[in-house]
Amino acid sequence: MTPNAASGPSRRKFLASTAVATAAVAGGMPLLSACGGGSDGGSRDGTTSGKDAKKLLPTYVAGNVVTPDIPSKNGSAVGFTSKLDLSDLKTSVPRKLGKGGKVTIMSPFWGSPPKEDNAYYKAMNDLIGVDVVWQNQDGNTYDQKLGAVLASSEVPDVMVVPGWNMTGKIPSAIIGKFADLGPYLSGDAVKDFPNLAAIPTDAWQRSIFGGKLRGLPMPSSYVTGIVPLYRQDIFEKEGYEVPRSCDEFMALAKEATNAKAKRWACLDMKWTAFNAFGVLSGNEKSLGWNQVDGKLIYRIETDEYLEALEWTRMLFAAGVVHPDAKLGKSNAADPGPKFAAGEFLIYNQDSSQWWSRTAEQATQNPEFKIWGMDIFGHDGGDPTLWAQNPAGIFAFVNKKASESVIRDVLAIANVTAAPYGTKEYMATNYGVEGTHYAVRDGVPTKTDQGNIDVMNAYVMVASPAATIAHPDFPEVAKGQVEWQQRMGAVTRKPTFYGMQVTEPARYTNLSNDFEQLEDDVVRGRKKISDVQQAVSDWKSKGGDKLRDWYKKLLDENGTAAS
């Protein structure tokens, strides 16, 4: 993750409680087997966990090819803070595992796809020993294309399915259309593909669909990706202290806001409020449930949920929130220019913007410094944070694929899952030295051709364990990883953590309207009592029955949380 690095969905996270995408490393979604026994012909609602899952999971074998500068701790990514020395790159795939076959891959793509015979594709195919033919599709309308292709008989050898696209009939289609990779990856079989063996077990757990190991995962840290980012340079200049409670935040916000001078404290801080008050995750329905004193509680039923909304409403009411956010633009438009101009000092966004804002302003605004606040407990104590899922984008292999095609796909994944600091990682993420990138002072930088050819293609097949590396701004990489480690220390795993859960279709849209209601409440258009009424309606319209369904799921499968 360096200047001009591939900025596609391998670098994307989809933020808690919304479907807003920003550049980073990925989050998750749903699927199943237990209530129906896990067979293709049985029920497709439920999940697979416990002893059933353990039989399917690959043996974890930690990679030893590269040693990170900062090892993973408390669920954090690994970190690299040293300059990149191309002469010291390691080899993690000593021989080609591909047998020269042809593999078609359909994947979402953001931007303009390069020509099919470009130098990047050629180099990767030669490295892997497989002839990959890309069927790139517009990432913004990918769900529509997915549905159409899965409903047809013309399914490619490999399809990439992001978790946020697993809606409607797509989860059932995944089970019916894609192959069981267990015979090639479960247990010690994965040792034929060492980079896949080094993928964390939690990510593989998320790759179980319909009682079979079907997905190749893109792992991510389970620590929340939402960081309260702030203008550290202005804080230092003005003598502001980083707040450690909701009251301190409010006091700071009032002090920092001067509407006449076109300066406000913040944007919409709802996501940070949810974290400060310990509200269960809203970025995937199964993560919104947790067992408390023997009863399953959904996030919207908690006092903390209402308290977080009320505090956010008070920020808006106090006039400390930038007018763009009042209009609902806070997370739809790029906040970068106005943040750089100092129109607001704090906003919550994906942690990747810690680096991207730094890189944007490095030459034009040398005084600019962005940093991440530790999430505070609302009362000044430690917060209670909730884990997000450890993988959220998956590649699947056509059920009709031959063994040779499956092994060629795994050969591709074994290269794309190579760790940072290896020749395979550089080839996957940067292309060909001299053609697609150059290294200056230990920092790889894309050329114009690199920005055309080396986009979100091979990175979508599989990825290594979550990694943060910014050789251009090593202090940011260090800051990001250490932030994750501190936040990971106060992160808990909810009852259905790490499990692919598919809710029955009749409950699919049950809580869809809450996000808009939340935004209306914090902006003063609706009241907390409206939320309470909506929760009551949710219970009577199916929420209580859905609770019973989850309880049965829990009784039959146990929990993957620890």
C-alpha positions in Angstrom: 0.0 0.0 0.0 2.2 2.7 -1.4 2.0 5.7 -3.8 -0.1 4.8 -6.8 -0.7 1.3 -5.4 -3.5 -0.8 -6.7 -6.6 1.0 -5.4 -9.3 -1.6 -6.3 -11.4 -3.6 -4.0 -8.5 -5.6 -2.5 -7.9 -2.3 -0.8 -11.6 -1.7 0.0 -13.5 -1.9 3.2 -17.2 -1.4 3.5 -17.9 0.6 6.4 -19.9 -0.3 9.5 -23.5 0.5 9.3 -23.4 1.6 5.6 -22.5 0.4 2.2 -20.0 3.2 1.6 -16.8 2.0 0.1 -13.3 3.4 0.5 -9.8 2.2 -0.3 -8.5 -0.5 2.1 -8.6 -4.3 2.7 -12.2 -5.7 3.0 -15.1 -6.6 5.4 -17.8 -9.3 5.2 -21.2 -10.9 4.6 -23.4 -14.2 4.9 -24.1 -18.0 4.2 -24.7 -21.5 5.8 -25.5 -25.2 6.6 -26.6 -26.7 10.0 -30.3 -26.4 10.1 -30.5 -28.3 6.9 -27.6 -30.6 7.5 -25.4 -28.9 5.0 -26.1 -30.9 1.9 -26.8 -29.1 -1.4 -30.3 -30.5 -1.5 -31.1 -29.6 2.1 -32.1 -26.3 3.7 -29.9 -23.4 2.8 -30.5 -21.4 5.9 -28.1 -21.6 8.8 -24.3 -21.9 9.3 -21.5 -24.4 9.9 -19.3 -24.2 13.0 -17.9 -26.3 15.8 -16.7 -29.8 15.1 -18.3 -29.8 11.6 -16.3 -26.8 10.6 -13.1 -28.1 12.1 -13.2 -31.1 9.7 -13.3 -28.7 6.8 -10.7 -26.1 7.7 -7.2 -26.1 6.3 -4.3 -26.7 8.7 -2.8 -23.4 9.6 1.0 -23.2 8.9 2.5 -19.8 9.6 4.6 -18.5 6.8 8.3 -18.1 7.6 9.5 -16.6 4.3 9.2 -13.0 5.5 9.2 -11.6 9.1 7.1 -8.4 9.6 8.5 -5.4 11.4 5.4 -5.4 13.6 3.8 -8.8 14.2 0.1 -9.2 14.6 -1.3 -8.7 18.1 -4.9 -8.5 19.4 -6.2 -9.2 15.9 -4.2 -6.5 14.2 -2.7 -6.6 10.7 1.0 -7.3 10.5 3.1 -4.2 9.8 6.1 -3.3 7.7 7.9 -0.1 8.3 11.2 -0.5 6.5 12.1 0.6 3.0 11.7 -1.9 0.2 14.9 -3.5 -1.1 14.2 -5.3 -4.4 17.5 -7.2 -4.1 16.3 -8.7 -0.8 12.8 -9.9 -2.0 12.1 -13.4 -0.9 10.6 -16.2 -3.0 7.5 -17.9 -1.6 6.6 -20.0 -4.7 9.9 -21.7 -5.7 8.3 -23.5 -8.7 5.3 -23.1 -10.9 2.3 -25.0 -9.7 0.2 -24.2 -12.7 0.0 -26.8 -15.4 -0.5 -24.4 -18.3 -4.3 -24.7 -18.5 -6.7 -21.9 -19.3 -8.9 -20.4 -16.5 -11.6 -17.8 -17.0 -12.2 -15.4 -14.0 -15.1 -13.0 -13.6 -14.5 -10.3 -11.1 -15.7 -6.8 -10.2 -13.5 -4.0 -11.5 -13.4 -0.4 -10.6 -12.0 1.8 -13.4 -11.2 1.0 -17.1 -10.0 -2.6 -17.6 -6.7 -2.8 -19.5 -6.2 -4.6 -22.8 -6.3 -8.4 -22.5 -2.7 -8.9 -23.7 -1.1 -6.3 -21.4 2.3 -6.9 -19.9 1.0 -7.3 -16.4 -1.3 -10.2 -17.3 1.4 -11.8 -19.4 3.9 -11.7 -16.6 1.5 -13.0 -14.0 0.4 -15.9 -16.1 4.0 -16.8 -16.8 4.8 -16.6 -13.1 1.9 -18.9 -12.2 2.0 -21.3 -15.1 -1.7 -20.7 -16.0 -3.4 -18.8 -18.8 -5.9 -16.6 -17.0 -8.5 -14.9 -19.1 -10.3 -12.0 -17.3 -13.9 -11.2 -17.6 -13.9 -7.9 -15.7 -17.2 -6.4 -14.9 -18.2 -3.0 -13.6 -17.9 -3.1 -9.8 -20.7 -0.6 -9.3 -23.3 -2.8 -11.0 -21.7 -6.1 -10.3 -24.6 -7.5 -8.3 -26.8 -7.3 -11.4 -24.2 -9.1 -13.6 -23.7 -11.7 -10.9 -27.3 -12.6 -10.7 -27.6 -12.9 -14.5 -24.6 -15.1 -14.9 -25.4 -17.3 -12.0 -28.9 -17.8 -13.4 -27.5 -18.9 -16.7 -25.6 -22.0 -17.8 -22.5 -20.0 -18.8 -20.7 -19.7 -15.5 -17.0 -19.0 -15.8 -14.3 -21.2 -14.1 -13.9 -18.7 -11.3 -16.3 -16.0 -9.9 -15.3 -13.4 -7.3 -18.2 -12.5 -5.0 -17.9 -9.7 -2.5 -19.9 -10.2 0.7 -21.9 -7.1 0.1 -23.3 -8.7 -3.1 -24.5 -11.8 -1.3 -28.1 -10.8 -1.3 -31.3 -12.2 -2.8 -30.8 -15.6 -4.5 -27.0 -15.3 -4.8 -26.2 -17.2 -1.6 -28.2 -20.2 -2.7 -26.6 -20.0 -6.2 -23.2 -20.1 -4.6 -24.0 -23.4 -3.0 -25.5 -24.8 -6.1 -23.0 -23.6 -8.6 -19.6 -23.8 -7.0 -17.2 -26.5 -6.1 -16.2 -28.1 -2.8 -12.5 -27.2 -2.4 -12.2 -29.4 0.7 -10.5 -32.3 -1.0 -7.7 -30.0 -2.1 -7.4 -27.7 1.0 -8.9 -29.2 4.1 -6.5 -30.4 6.8 -3.0 -31.1 5.6 -4.0 -31.0 2.0 -3.4 -27.3 2.0 0.3 -27.8 2.6 0.6 -28.2 -1.2 -0.1 -24.5 -1.3 2.0 -22.9 1.5 0.8 -19.3 1.0 -2.8 -20.6 1.4 -1.8 -22.5 4.5 -0.6 -19.3 6.0 -4.1 -17.6 5.7 -5.6 -17.3 9.2 -8.1 -20.0 10.2 -10.8 -17.4 10.9 -10.8 -16.4 7.3 -11.2 -20.0 6.2 -14.1 -20.4 8.6 -15.8 -17.6 6.7 -15.3 -19.5 3.5 -17.6 -22.4 4.4 -20.8 -22.2 2.3 -23.5 -24.8 2.4 -21.4 -27.1 4.7 -18.5 -27.2 2.3 -15.2 -25.2 2.0 -16.1 -23.3 -1.2 -14.4 -19.9 -1.0 -10.9 -18.6 -1.4 -10.8 -15.7 1.1 -9.5 -12.2 1.2 -8.5 -11.9 5.0 -8.8 -8.8 7.0 -8.2 -7.7 10.6 -11.2 -8.3 12.9 -10.6 -4.9 14.6 -13.0 -2.2 13.6 -11.7 -0.3 10.5 -13.5 2.9 11.5 -11.1 5.4 12.9 -11.8 8.9 14.2 -9.3 10.8 12.1 -8.2 14.3 13.1 -5.9 17.1 12.1 -3.1 16.6 14.5 -1.2 19.6 13.2 -4.1 22.0 14.1 -4.7 20.3 17.4 -1.0 20.9 18.3 -1.2 24.5 17.0 -4.3 25.3 19.0 -3.4 23.3 22.1 -6.4 21.0 21.8 -6.3 17.7 23.8 -7.5 14.5 22.2 -10.8 13.7 23.9 -11.2 10.6 26.1 -15.0 10.7 26.7 -18.1 11.9 25.0 -18.3 14.9 27.3 -14.7 15.9 26.5 -15.5 15.5 22.8 -18.5 17.8 23.0 -16.5 20.4 24.9 -13.7 20.3 22.4 -16.2 20.5 19.5 -17.7 23.6 20.9 -14.3 25.2 21.4 -13.1 24.4 18.0 -16.2 25.5 16.0 -16.3 29.0 14.6 -19.0 29.1 11.8 -18.1 32.7 10.9 -14.5 31.5 10.2 -15.8 28.5 8.2 -14.5 26.0 10.7 -16.5 23.2 12.4 -15.4 20.5 14.7 -16.5 17.4 12.8 -18.6 15.5 10.3 -21.3 13.0 11.2 -19.8 11.0 14.1 -22.4 8.3 14.3 -20.0 5.4 13.6 -17.7 6.6 16.3 -20.6 7.0 18.7 -21.7 3.4 18.1 -18.2 2.3 19.0 -17.9 4.7 22.0 -21.2 3.3 23.4 -20.4 -0.3 22.7 -23.1 -0.9 20.1 -22.9 -4.2 18.2 -21.8 -4.1 14.6 -24.2 -3.0 11.9 -22.2 -4.0 8.9 -23.5 -7.5 8.8 -26.8 -8.8 10.3 -25.4 -11.8 12.1 -22.8 -9.6 13.9 -25.6 -7.5 15.3 -26.7 -10.4 17.6 -25.1 -11.3 20.9 -26.1 -13.5 23.8 -26.5 -11.7 27.1 -27.5 -13.6 30.2 -28.8 -16.5 28.1 -30.9 -14.3 25.8 -30.1 -13.2 22.2 -30.2 -9.4 21.9 -30.1 -7.5 18.6 -28.2 -4.2 18.4 -31.2 -2.0 17.9 -32.8 -3.3 21.1 -30.1 -2.0 23.3 -29.9 1.1 25.4 -26.5 1.8 24.0 -27.9 2.1 20.5 -30.3 4.8 21.6 -27.7 6.6 23.6 -25.3 6.7 20.7 -27.9 8.2 18.4 -28.9 10.7 21.1 -25.2 11.8 21.6 -24.8 12.2 17.8 -28.0 14.2 17.6 -26.6 16.5 20.3 -23.5 17.2 18.2 -25.7 18.3 15.3 -28.0 20.3 17.6 -25.0 22.1 19.1 -23.9 23.3 15.6 -20.5 21.7 15.7 -21.1 19.5 12.7 -20.1 20.8 9.2 -23.1 21.9 7.1 -22.3 19.3 4.4 -23.0 16.6 7.0 -26.3 18.3 8.0 -27.4 17.9 4.4 -26.4 14.3 4.5 -23.3 14.7 2.3 -20.8 13.7 5.0 -20.1 10.2 3.8 -21.2 10.4 0.2 -18.8 13.1 -1.0 -15.0 13.1 -0.7 -14.3 14.8 2.5 -10.6 15.3 1.6 -10.5 18.8 0.2 -12.5 20.4 3.0 -10.5 18.4 5.6 -7.3 19.6 4.1 -8.6 23.2 4.1 -9.3 22.9 7.8 -13.1 23.4 7.4 -13.5 20.5 9.9 -11.0 18.8 12.2 -12.4 15.3 12.9 -14.2 12.7 10.9 -14.7 9.0 11.1 -13.7 6.9 8.1 -11.9 3.8 7.0 -8.4 3.6 8.4 -6.9 3.6 4.9 -7.6 7.3 4.7 -5.0 7.8 7.4 -2.4 7.0 4.7 -4.2 8.3 1.6 -4.8 11.8 3.1 -1.1 11.9 4.2 0.0 11.0 0.7 -2.3 13.5 -0.9 -1.0 16.4 1.1 2.6 15.5 1.4 3.9 17.9 -1.3 1.2 20.6 -1.4 0.7 21.0 2.3 3.8 20.0 4.3 2.3 21.2 7.6 -0.7 18.9 7.2 -0.7 15.9 9.6 -3.6 13.5 10.0 -3.7 11.0 12.9 -6.1 8.5 14.4 -7.7 9.0 17.8 -8.1 6.0 20.0 -11.8 5.3 20.3 -12.9 6.4 23.8 -15.5 4.9 26.1 -18.5 7.2 26.3 -17.9 7.7 30.1 -14.1 8.0 29.8 -13.3 4.4 30.5 -12.2 1.8 27.9 -14.7 1.3 25.1 -16.2 -2.1 24.3 -15.6 -2.7 20.7 -17.1 -5.5 18.6 -15.1 -7.6 16.1 -15.9 -7.4 12.4 -15.7 -10.5 10.3 -12.2 -11.7 9.2 -12.9 -12.1 5.5 -15.5 -10.6 3.2 -14.5 -11.1 -0.5 -14.3 -14.7 -1.9 -13.4 -16.4 -5.1 -15.4 -19.5 -6.1 -14.6 -22.3 -8.6 -17.2 -23.7 -11.0 -18.7 -26.9 -9.7 -18.2 -28.4 -13.2 -14.5 -27.6 -13.3 -12.1 -30.5 -13.7 -9.5 -31.4 -11.2 -6.8 -29.8 -13.4 -8.7 -26.5 -13.6 -9.2 -26.5 -9.8 -5.5 -27.1 -9.2 -4.6 -24.3 -11.6 -7.0 -22.0 -9.7 -5.2 -22.9 -6.5 -1.9 -22.3 -8.1 -3.1 -18.8 -9.0 -4.3 -18.2 -5.4 -1.0 -19.5 -3.9 0.8 -16.7 -5.8 -1.7 -13.9 -5.1 -1.7 -14.9 -1.4 2.1 -14.4 -1.1 3.1 -12.1 1.8 4.5 -8.6 1.5 8.3 -8.6 0.9 8.2 -11.4 -1.7 8.7 -11.4 -5.4 5.2 -12.8 -5.9 3.6 -10.0 -3.8 5.4 -7.4 -5.9 4.4 -9.1 -9.1 0.7 -9.3 -8.0 0.4 -5.8 -6.6 2.9 -3.8 -8.8 3.5 -5.7 -12.0 6.9 -5.6 -13.8 9.7 -3.5 -12.5 10.6 -0.8 -15.0 7.4 -1.2 -16.9 4.8 -0.8 -14.2 6.7 0.6 -11.3 10.1 1.9 -10.2 11.6 1.9 -6.7 13.0 5.2 -5.5 14.5 5.5 -2.1 13.0 2.2 -1.1 9.5 3.3 -2.2 7.8 1.5 -5.1 5.8 4.0 -7.3 3.6 3.1 -10.2 4.4 4.4 -13.7 1.6 5.6 -16.0 1.5 2.2 -17.5 1.3 0.6 -14.1 -1.7 2.7 -13.3 -3.4 1.4 -16.5 -2.4 -2.3 -16.3 -2.0 -3.2 -12.6 -5.5 -2.7 -11.2 -7.9 -4.9 -9.3 -7.5 -8.3 -11.0 -5.3 -11.0 -9.5 -5.5 -9.5 -6.0 -9.2 -10.6 -6.1 -8.5 -14.3 -6.2 -6.9 -14.6 -2.7 -4.8 -12.5 -0.4 -2.3 -12.9 2.4 -3.1 -12.2 6.1 -4.1 -8.6 6.7 -1.0 -6.4 6.1 -0.2 -2.7 6.4 2.9 -1.4 4.7 3.7 2.2 3.7 7.4 2.5 2.9 6.8 6.1 1.9 5.2 6.9 5.3 6.4 4.2 7.7 5.2 6.3 10.7 1.7 6.0 9.4 2.0 2.2 9.0 3.3 2.0 12.5 0.5 4.2 13.8 -2.2 2.2 12.0 -1.0 -1.2 13.3 -0.4 0.1 16.8 -3.9 1.7 16.8 -5.4 -1.7 15.8 -3.5 -3.4 18.6 -4.7 -1.0 21.2 -8.3 -1.2 19.9 -8.0 -5.0 19.6 -7.2 -5.2 23.3 -10.8 -4.0 24.0 -12.5 -5.8 21.2 -14.9 -8.7 21.9 -16.3 -11.3 19.5 -20.0 -11.5 19.3 -21.9 -14.8 19.4 -21.9 -15.4 15.6 -18.4 -14.0 14.9 -16.7 -15.6 11.9 -19.6 -17.7 10.9 -21.2 -17.6 7.4 -24.9 -17.2 8.3 -27.7 -17.0 5.8 -31.0 -15.8 7.3 -34.2 -17.2 5.8 -35.4 -15.0 2.9 -38.5 -13.9 4.8 -36.4 -11.9 7.2 -34.0 -10.4 4.6 -35.4 -6.9 4.6 -36.6 -6.7 8.2 -34.1 -4.1 9.4 -33.4 -2.3 6.1 -35.0 1.0 7.1 -33.1 1.6 10.3 -30.0 3.2 8.7 -32.2 6.0 7.2 -34.0 6.4 10.4 -30.7 6.7 12.3 -29.6 9.5 9.9 -33.0 11.3 10.3 -32.8 11.1 14.1 -29.3 12.5 14.4 -30.2 15.4 12.1 -33.3 16.2 14.1 -35.8 15.1 11.5 -37.1 12.2 13.6 -37.1 11.5 17.4 -35.7 8.8 19.6 -39.3 7.7 20.2 -39.6 7.0 16.5 -36.7 4.6 16.8 -38.3 2.9 19.8 -41.5 2.5 17.8 -39.6 1.1 14.9 -37.9 -1.4 17.2 -41.3 -2.5 18.5 -42.6 -2.9 14.9 -39.4 -4.9 14.0 -40.1 -7.3 16.9 -43.8 -7.9 15.9 -43.1 -8.1 12.2 -40.6 -10.9 12.6 -37.7 -9.8 14.9 -38.8 -12.0 17.7 -39.2 -15.0 15.3 -35.8 -14.2 13.9 -34.4 -14.3 17.4 -35.9 -17.8 17.8 -34.3 -18.8 14.6 -30.9 -17.6 15.7 -31.3 -19.3 19.1 -31.9 -22.6 17.3 -28.8 -22.0 15.2 -26.8 -21.3 18.3 -28.1 -24.4 20.1 -27.3 -26.6 17.2 -23.9 -25.1 16.3 -22.5 -23.4 19.3 -20.5 -20.2 18.9 -17.3 -19.4 17.1 -16.6 -16.5 19.4 -14.1 -16.6 22.2 
